[in-house]
Amino acid sequence: MKKLLNYLSILLLIFVLAGCGADQQNNNAGKHTTKSNGFPITITDGVGNKLTIKNKPKRIVSLIPSNTETAFALGLDKAIVGVSDNDNYPEQVKNKTKVGGKDINIEKVISLKPDVVLATASDAHNSQEGLKQLEDNGIKVVVVNDATSFTDVYKSIEMIGKVTGTREKAEDIIDGMKSKVANIKEEASKIAKDHPQKVWIEVSAPPNIYTTGTGTFMNEMVNLLGAKNIADDKAGWIPFSEEAAVKANPNVIVLTYGYYVKDAVNQVVKRKGWQEVSAVKNKRVYNVDSDEVSRPGPRLADGLQEMAKAIYPDNFK
C-alpha cells in the first residue's frame, strides 16, 4: 500500500508538471502572436510626433489620395471606412464614406469611429485644430511624411505598413517598386547614350503654362531615364513662358492634363509658333496619367514606365 501511494504521488507530480509545461507553451504562443503582429508599436510620424498604437487598427480613415492608394495596396479595403473627396483610385473608393476635400469634416470623421486617421505633413500645419480634436476623441492621428522623391515614397509606404500591421506587405510593395525602377533605369541608360533627349513637361496649358523643376517626381523620372528636363534649373511647380519652351527646342513633350482637356496632344501640335520645335515636327507629343507621375504612392513606378514610353517609344512599348 505504501509503495502504491508513492507511485500515485509520482504520477500526480508528473501530471502537474505536464500541465505547467502546457500552460507555459500557451503563454509563449500568446507572446509570439503579439510580437509577430508588431503591436503595440511606437513610431515618430512625419512631423516628429511620437505616438503608440496598442492594437492593429480595424477602422481607418484616410485624408489624402496617396495614403488611400497605399492602404488599398496593403490589402486594407475592409478596414478603410472613410476617404477624402479627392480620392479616385482604386475603384473601391467610390463605395467609401467621403469626409471632405481641402476642408475635412471633422465631425464626420469622428462619427466613423476610426482607430487611426492617416493625415499628411503638408496639411497638418493648416489642420492642427481639427487633428487635435480627433486626438481628443481618442483617435490616433498618423501624419505621413511629405514625399517628393521615390525614396520618400518608400518611407511613406513603410510607415503606413507599420501602423496598420501590414509591414511585410509594405516591404513587398517597396521591393517591387525598387526592382521595376532599377530595370527601367538600366534599360534607359543603354538608349540614352546614343539618343540624348530634351524633355518639356507641361502640367497646365496656355495661357498659364506650368511645368515641373527639381524636387518633383517628374524631374526625378526624367533624370532616371537619362534624359534632360529643360526646366531643371528651377525648383518645384513653376510658370514658364511659351517663348522659353520653344527656344529650348525639346525632342519630347509630355502633357499631364489630357484627362480633362479634350484633344490636348493635337492642340499642342497645332499651337502657333511651335511648328519648328523638334517634338512637334516629329509628332513626339504624348499624354501621361497625371496621378501616376505625381501622386506619392505605389503606382509611381508605373508612372516611370509611362514616362519611359514617351521618351523612348521604340524601346518601351
C-alpha positions as CSV (number, residue, x, y, z in Angstrom):
1,M,0.0,0.0,0.0
2,K,2.9,2.4,0.9
3,K,4.5,1.6,-2.5
4,L,1.2,2.3,-4.3
5,L,0.8,5.6,-2.6
6,N,4.3,6.6,-3.5
7,Y,3.6,5.6,-7.1
8,L,0.4,7.6,-7.2
9,S,2.2,10.7,-5.8
10,I,4.8,10.4,-8.5
11,L,2.1,10.2,-11.2
12,L,0.3,13.2,-9.8
13,L,3.6,15.2,-9.8
14,I,4.1,14.3,-13.5
15,F,0.6,15.4,-14.4
16,V,1.1,18.7,-12.6
17,L,4.4,19.4,-14.3
18,A,3.0,18.5,-17.7
19,G,0.1,20.9,-17.1
20,C,2.5,23.7,-16.1
21,G,4.5,23.0,-19.3
22,A,1.4,23.2,-21.4
23,D,0.4,26.5,-19.8
24,Q,3.9,27.9,-20.4
25,Q,3.7,26.8,-24.0
26,N,0.3,28.5,-24.4
27,N,1.7,31.7,-22.7
28,N,4.7,31.7,-25.0
29,A,2.4,31.2,-28.0
30,G,0.4,34.2,-27.0
31,K,3.5,36.3,-26.6
32,H,4.7,35.1,-30.0
33,T,1.4,36.1,-31.6
34,T,1.6,39.6,-30.1
35,K,5.1,40.0,-31.2
36,S,4.5,38.8,-34.8
37,N,1.6,41.3,-35.2
38,G,4.0,44.0,-34.1
39,F,1.7,45.6,-31.6
40,P,1.9,47.7,-29.5
41,I,4.2,49.9,-31.6
42,T,5.7,53.3,-31.1
43,I,6.6,55.5,-34.1
44,T,7.7,59.0,-34.8
45,D,5.4,60.3,-37.6
46,G,6.1,62.8,-40.4
47,V,6.1,65.9,-38.3
48,G,8.0,64.4,-35.4
49,N,5.1,63.4,-33.2
50,K,5.8,60.2,-31.1
51,L,2.7,58.0,-30.7
52,T,1.9,54.5,-29.6
53,I,-0.7,52.3,-31.2
54,K,-1.7,49.4,-29.0
55,N,-3.6,47.2,-31.4
56,K,-3.9,46.6,-35.1
57,P,-6.4,49.2,-36.5
58,K,-9.7,47.8,-37.5
59,R,-11.2,51.1,-38.8
60,I,-9.1,53.6,-40.8
61,V,-9.8,57.0,-42.3
62,S,-7.5,58.4,-45.0
63,L,-7.4,62.2,-45.6
64,I,-5.4,62.2,-48.9
65,P,-5.4,60.1,-52.1
66,S,-1.8,58.9,-51.8
67,N,-2.4,57.4,-48.3
68,T,-5.6,55.8,-49.6
69,E,-3.9,54.2,-52.5
70,T,-1.2,52.8,-50.3
71,A,-3.7,51.5,-47.8
72,F,-5.6,49.7,-50.5
73,A,-2.4,48.3,-51.9
74,L,-1.7,46.9,-48.5
75,G,-4.9,44.9,-48.6
76,L,-6.8,47.1,-46.1
77,D,-10.0,47.6,-48.1
78,K,-12.3,46.2,-45.3
79,A,-10.6,48.4,-42.7
80,I,-10.9,51.7,-44.7
81,V,-14.2,53.4,-43.6
82,G,-13.6,56.9,-44.9
83,V,-11.6,58.7,-47.6
84,S,-11.2,62.2,-49.0
85,D,-13.5,63.7,-51.7
86,N,-10.4,63.8,-54.0
87,D,-9.9,60.0,-53.9
88,N,-10.3,58.4,-57.3
89,Y,-8.3,55.2,-57.1
90,P,-8.8,52.3,-56.8
91,E,-12.4,51.8,-58.0
92,Q,-13.5,50.7,-54.5
93,V,-13.1,54.3,-53.1
94,K,-16.5,55.1,-54.7
95,N,-18.1,52.9,-52.0
96,K,-16.4,54.6,-49.1
97,T,-17.7,57.5,-47.0
98,K,-16.3,60.8,-48.1
99,V,-15.1,63.1,-45.3
100,G,-14.3,66.3,-47.2
101,G,-11.6,67.7,-49.5
102,K,-9.3,70.5,-48.6
103,D,-11.5,71.2,-45.6
104,I,-12.1,67.9,-43.7
105,N,-15.4,67.4,-42.0
106,I,-14.0,66.5,-38.5
107,E,-17.5,65.6,-37.1
108,K,-18.0,63.1,-39.9
109,V,-14.6,61.6,-39.3
110,I,-15.3,61.2,-35.6
111,S,-18.7,59.6,-36.4
112,L,-16.9,56.9,-38.3
113,K,-15.2,55.9,-35.1
114,P,-11.8,55.2,-36.7
115,D,-8.9,53.7,-34.7
116,V,-6.4,55.5,-36.9
117,V,-6.6,58.6,-39.2
118,L,-3.9,58.8,-41.9
119,A,-3.1,62.5,-42.5
120,T,-0.3,64.2,-44.4
121,A,2.5,66.5,-43.3
122,S,1.7,69.2,-45.9
123,D,-1.8,69.7,-44.5
124,A,-1.0,69.0,-40.8
125,H,0.1,72.6,-40.1
126,N,-3.1,74.0,-41.6
127,S,-5.3,71.5,-39.8
128,Q,-3.8,71.5,-36.3
129,E,-7.1,72.4,-34.6
130,G,-9.0,69.7,-36.4
131,L,-6.4,67.0,-35.9
132,K,-6.2,67.9,-32.2
133,Q,-10.0,67.4,-32.0
134,L,-9.6,63.9,-33.4
135,E,-6.9,63.1,-30.8
136,D,-9.0,64.5,-28.0
137,N,-11.7,61.9,-29.1
138,G,-9.2,59.1,-28.6
139,I,-8.3,58.7,-32.3
140,K,-4.7,58.1,-33.3
141,V,-3.6,60.6,-36.0
142,V,-0.7,59.4,-38.0
143,V,0.9,62.2,-40.1
144,V,2.6,60.6,-43.0
145,N,5.7,62.3,-44.3
146,D,5.5,64.5,-47.4
147,A,7.2,62.8,-50.4
148,T,9.0,64.5,-53.3
149,S,11.2,61.6,-54.3
150,F,11.0,57.8,-54.7
151,T,13.0,57.4,-51.5
152,D,10.4,59.5,-49.6
153,V,7.6,57.4,-51.0
154,Y,9.2,54.2,-49.8
155,K,9.4,55.7,-46.3
156,S,5.7,56.7,-46.5
157,I,4.6,53.1,-47.5
158,E,6.8,51.7,-44.8
159,M,5.2,53.9,-42.2
160,I,1.7,53.1,-43.2
161,G,2.5,49.4,-43.3
162,K,3.9,49.6,-39.8
163,V,1.0,51.4,-38.2
164,T,-1.6,49.2,-39.9
165,G,0.1,45.8,-39.1
166,T,0.9,45.1,-42.8
167,R,4.7,45.6,-42.6
168,E,5.6,42.6,-44.6
169,K,3.2,43.6,-47.4
170,A,4.7,47.1,-47.4
171,E,8.2,45.6,-47.8
172,D,6.9,43.5,-50.8
173,I,5.5,46.6,-52.4
174,I,8.6,48.7,-51.9
175,D,10.9,45.8,-53.2
176,G,8.7,45.5,-56.3
177,M,8.8,49.2,-57.0
178,K,12.6,49.3,-56.5
179,S,13.1,46.4,-58.8
180,K,10.9,47.9,-61.5
181,V,12.7,51.3,-61.2
182,A,16.1,49.6,-61.4
183,N,15.1,47.6,-64.5
184,I,13.7,50.7,-66.3
185,K,16.7,52.8,-65.4
186,E,19.1,50.1,-66.7
187,E,17.3,49.7,-70.0
188,A,17.0,53.5,-70.5
189,S,20.7,54.0,-69.8
190,K,21.6,51.9,-72.8
191,I,19.5,54.1,-75.1
192,A,20.3,57.5,-73.6
193,K,24.0,57.3,-74.5
194,D,23.2,57.3,-78.2
195,H,19.9,59.1,-78.2
196,P,20.0,62.1,-75.7
197,Q,16.6,63.6,-75.2
198,K,15.4,67.0,-74.0
199,V,12.0,66.9,-72.4
200,W,9.4,69.6,-71.9
201,I,6.8,68.6,-69.3
202,E,3.6,70.7,-69.4
203,V,1.2,70.3,-66.5
204,S,-1.1,73.1,-67.5
205,A,-1.9,74.6,-70.9
206,P,-1.8,78.3,-72.1
207,P,-2.4,81.0,-71.2
208,N,-1.0,79.9,-67.8
209,I,1.7,77.3,-68.6
210,Y,3.2,75.4,-65.7
211,T,6.0,72.8,-65.7
212,T,8.0,70.9,-63.1
213,G,11.6,71.5,-62.0
214,T,13.8,70.0,-59.3
215,G,12.2,68.5,-56.2
216,T,9.4,66.8,-58.2
217,F,8.7,63.2,-59.2
218,M,8.6,64.0,-62.9
219,N,12.0,65.7,-62.8
220,E,13.4,62.7,-61.0
221,M,11.8,60.4,-63.6
222,V,13.4,62.2,-66.5
223,N,16.8,62.0,-64.7
224,L,16.4,58.3,-64.0
225,L,15.7,57.8,-67.7
226,G,19.0,59.6,-68.7
227,A,17.2,62.5,-70.4
228,K,17.2,66.2,-69.5
229,N,14.3,68.2,-68.3
230,I,14.6,71.7,-69.9
231,A,13.3,73.3,-66.7
232,D,15.7,71.6,-64.3
233,D,17.4,74.9,-63.4
234,K,14.3,75.8,-61.4
235,A,12.6,74.2,-58.4
236,G,9.1,72.9,-57.8
237,W,6.0,73.6,-59.9
238,I,6.8,76.7,-61.9
239,P,5.2,79.1,-64.5
240,F,7.0,79.0,-67.8
241,S,6.7,81.1,-71.0
242,E,5.9,79.7,-74.4
243,E,8.9,81.6,-75.8
244,A,11.3,79.9,-73.4
245,A,9.9,76.4,-74.0
246,V,10.1,76.9,-77.8
247,K,13.6,78.3,-77.6
248,A,14.7,75.2,-75.6
249,N,13.6,73.1,-78.6
250,P,12.7,69.8,-76.7
251,N,12.8,66.5,-78.5
252,V,9.8,65.2,-76.4
253,I,6.8,67.0,-75.0
254,V,4.9,65.3,-72.2
255,L,1.5,66.5,-71.1
256,T,-0.3,65.6,-67.8
257,Y,-3.7,67.2,-68.3
258,G,-5.1,65.2,-71.2
259,Y,-7.7,63.7,-68.8
260,Y,-9.6,67.0,-68.5
261,V,-8.5,68.9,-71.7
262,K,-10.1,67.5,-74.8
263,D,-7.7,66.6,-77.6
264,A,-4.7,68.0,-75.7
265,V,-2.0,66.5,-77.8
266,N,-3.5,67.8,-81.1
267,Q,-3.8,71.3,-79.5
268,V,-0.1,71.4,-78.9
269,V,0.8,70.1,-82.3
270,K,-1.3,72.9,-83.9
271,R,-0.1,75.5,-81.4
272,K,1.0,78.7,-83.2
273,G,4.8,79.4,-83.0
274,W,5.6,75.8,-82.1
275,Q,5.8,74.3,-85.6
276,E,9.7,74.3,-85.7
277,V,10.0,72.6,-82.3
278,S,11.6,69.2,-82.7
279,A,8.9,67.4,-80.7
280,V,6.1,68.9,-82.7
281,K,7.8,68.4,-86.1
282,N,8.4,64.7,-85.3
283,K,5.0,64.3,-83.6
284,R,6.5,63.3,-80.3
285,V,3.9,64.8,-78.1
286,Y,2.4,62.4,-75.5
287,N,0.0,62.5,-72.7
288,V,0.6,60.6,-69.4
289,D,-1.6,59.8,-66.4
290,S,-1.1,62.8,-64.0
291,D,-1.8,60.7,-60.9
292,E,0.8,58.1,-61.9
293,V,3.6,60.6,-62.3
294,S,2.8,62.9,-59.5
295,R,1.0,61.0,-56.7
296,P,3.3,59.7,-54.0
297,G,2.1,56.1,-53.8
298,P,2.6,52.6,-55.1
299,R,1.8,53.5,-58.8
300,L,4.8,55.8,-59.1
301,A,6.9,53.1,-60.6
302,D,4.1,52.7,-63.2
303,G,4.4,56.4,-63.9
304,L,8.1,55.9,-64.6
305,Q,7.2,53.2,-67.1
306,E,4.8,55.6,-68.8
307,M,7.4,58.4,-68.9
308,A,9.9,55.9,-70.4
309,K,7.3,55.0,-73.2
310,A,7.0,58.7,-74.0
311,I,10.7,59.4,-74.1
312,Y,11.8,56.1,-75.8
313,P,8.7,54.8,-77.6
314,D,10.6,52.4,-79.7
315,N,12.1,50.7,-76.7
316,F,9.4,50.8,-74.1
317,K,6.1,49.6,-75.6
